[in-house]
Amino acid sequence: MRVFSDMWAYLSDGANWAGSDGIAALLGQQLLLTVTALLMAMVVGLPIALWLGHLGRGGFLAINISNVGRAIPTFALLALLVVASWPGTDVLGPYGRAGLATLIALTLFALPPIITNSYVAMREVAPDVREAARGMGMTGQQRFWRVELPLGLPLVVSGLRLALVQVWATATIAALVAGPGLGQIITDGFFRSNYGKGIAGALVVAAVALVLELLAALVQRAVDPTRRGTPSGGHTDALSVTGATVESPAESVG
């Protein structure tokens, strides 16, 4: 039980939260790593997955290629990137030592859930809804932006939610290559046999992960078109839920 009392003593000491190497600063560094890696994964993965899902082509290849990332341990990938001539261990601004290598490893780790969920989100839009939109005279681009994307957005956000929490928890590996983040507290605590300190760092990581999960769940709920605009006890079709409308010939002329 002493390890838990040591953990509490470490967390309750205000001095451990202050300064450039305090818990608050390290938490901010890890958040920066996490958000940057997630944004990079979104920029790479979302356009490809949504486009292929809209077209209904290349899904098997895209999903299986992205899933290769699940089979490769992130730490092993980081180790390979660090020992390579590029990106190596060069300091990258606020991302610290081996910053680029860490970001690449975390970005690749975030891609599988983003690509898989985004592709599936587009393909799971009901065929009759697609046909109804086509019958209303919508172009392919209009169907994507006004029907498919709004209906598939909750599943897309679900993939982002999963990637966010996974990347946050995995970003602690940056400390293993002398990078920033809460992993410094964990590795330093266990290295010095100060297990209370190490567990304290792990507890902070777990607590923030729960907060991020809750916030992402709220965002996912907020973007669900079936949860807004539907009268209580009433019924509405998918096109009316997304607000998809087109002008009639009389309206366009008059």
N, C-alpha and C positions, 0 to 999 in steps of 0.2 A: 504493500500500500504506500510505501514511502515514495515510490516513483510518481504517484498521483499527487501527493502533497508537494513534491518538487515541481511538478508541472504547474500546479496552481500558483505556487510561489513565483515561478517565472512569469506567468501570465499576469499576475496581479501587481507586479513591480513595474511602475510607470517608466522607470529608466530603460526597461527592455523594449518599450514601444517608441521611444524617442531616438533622434539622431539618424544619421545616414545609413546605419546598419541596424536600425531598430525594426520591430515587427511592422509598423505602419509603412515605413519606406520600402521594405522588402515586399510587402503586400502590393504596394503600388507598382513596383517593378514587374511583379508576376502578372498583374492585371494588364500592364502594357504589352508584355510578351503575348499573353493570351488573346487580347483583342486584335493585335496586329496580325498574328498567325491566322486567326479566324477570318479577318477581312481579306487576307491574301488568298485563303482557300475559297472564299466566296467569289472573289474576282475571277479565279481560275475555274472553279467547279460549276457555279450556278449557270453561266451562259451556255456552257456545253451541255449540261444535263437538261436544262429547260428546252433548249433548241432541239436536242435529240428526242426528248419526250414529246414535244409538239409534233415533230415529223413522224414519230413512231419508228425510227430507224436507229440502228447502231446501239441499242440499249444493252444487248448482251455483252458486246465488246466493252462499252464504257463502264458498265457496272463491274465486270470481272477485272478490268485493268485497275479500277479504283480499289477493288477489294484486295489487290496485292498488298496494299498498304496495311491491311489488317494482319497479314501474315509476317510482316517484317517488324521486329521489335523497334520501337522508336529510339531506345537508347543505343541499340546496335547501329542504326542509321546515323545517329548523332556522332557516335565514335568514328564511323567511317568518314563523315564530313569533316570532322575536326582534324584527323590525321592527313587528309588530302591537302594538296597544295592550294586548292580553292574549295570552299571558302576558308578553311583553316580556323585558326584561333584568333584572328584579328578582332580588335575591339570595334563594335558598331554602335557608337553614340550611347544612348541610354539603355541599349540592349546588352551592353557589357561585352566581356570576353566571349569569343566564339558566338557573337550575337547573330550573325547571318546563318551560321550552321544550325543554331538552335531554332531560328525562325523557319528555315527550310524543313527541318525534321518535324516540327509541330504542324506546319502547313500540310505536309503530306499525310500526317496522321489525321488531320481534320477532313480531308477530302472524301473518304469513303462514305460516311453518313450523309454528307451534303449531296454528293452526286447520286447516290442510290435513292434517297428520299425525294429529291427534286425530279428525277426521271420518273419514278413511280407515281408521283403526284400528278404529273401531266397525263400519264397513261390511264390513271384511274378515273378521269373525268368520263362520265357515262356517255356511251356512243350516241344515245338519243339526244343528249344535250348538245353534242357537237353537231348533229344533223339539224337540230332545231335552230342553232345559231347560223348554220350554213343556209338553211331555208329562209332566214330573216335577211339574207343578203350580205352577211358579214364576210369580209375578206379573211384570209388566213391570219394576218396580223391582228385584225380586230378580234377574231375568235380567241387568239392567245391572250391579249391584254384584258379583254372584257369578260371572258368566260372561263377559259382554262386556268389562267393564273389565279384569279380570285378564288375559284373553287379548290385549286390545289395548294393554295398558300399555307393552310394549317399544316399540311404534311411537309412542305418545304421548311417551315419554321421548326417543325419537330426535328428535322435533320440538323438544323443550325443549333437547336437546343442541345441535342446530344453531343455535337462537336464541341460546343462551348464548354460544357462540363468536363468532357474528356480532356480537352486541351488544357484547361485550368489545372486539373489534377496532375497531368503529365508534365506540365511546365516546370515542376520541381526538379526535373533532371538537369536543368541548366546549371545547377550548383555542382554537378559532377564534373563539369568542365570549367569550374570557377566562374560561372555566369551568375546573373542576378536572380532574385526571387526568394521565396520562403524556404526553398530547398537548402539554402545556406544554414538556416537554423537547424533543420533536421539532420543534415550531414555532420555539422559541427558538434551537435549534441551527442550523437551516437559515436562519433570519432573520439570524443573526449570522455566517453562513458557517462556523460551527463544525460541520462535517459529522460529525465523530466523535461529538459530543454527540447530534446528531439521530439518527444511526444507532444509537447506544447505546439511546436511548429506544425506537426501533422494535424493536430486538432484545429488550428486556424485554417489550414487548407481545406479540411472537411467542412468546417462551418461556412466558409465562403462558397464552397461548391453547392451547399444546400441553398444558400441565398440566391446564387446565380440560377439554379434549377427552378426555384420559385418564380423569380422574375421572368425567366424565359417561358415558363408555363403560362403566366399571365399574358404575355405577349401573344403566345400561340392562341390562347382563348380569345383575345381581342381581335385577331385577324380572321377568325372563323366567320365566314359570311352567313352561315346557317344560324348563328347565335344573335344576329342583329337584323332588324327589319322584319321579323316575322311576328304577326299578331299572336297573342296568347291563345292557344287552342286552335289556331288557324293553320292553313296550309298554303305553301307557296312553292312554285317550281324553281329550279336551279337558276334559270335565266333571270327571273325577277329578283331573286336573292342577290345576284351580282350586280343588279341595276343595268343589265345589258338591254339596250333599246336601239332601234334604228328608225330613221325617218321613213314615213310612207311616201310614195310618189307624189301624192297631193301636197304633203307638207314641204317636200323638197322644191316643188314648183311654186307653191304659193308663199 
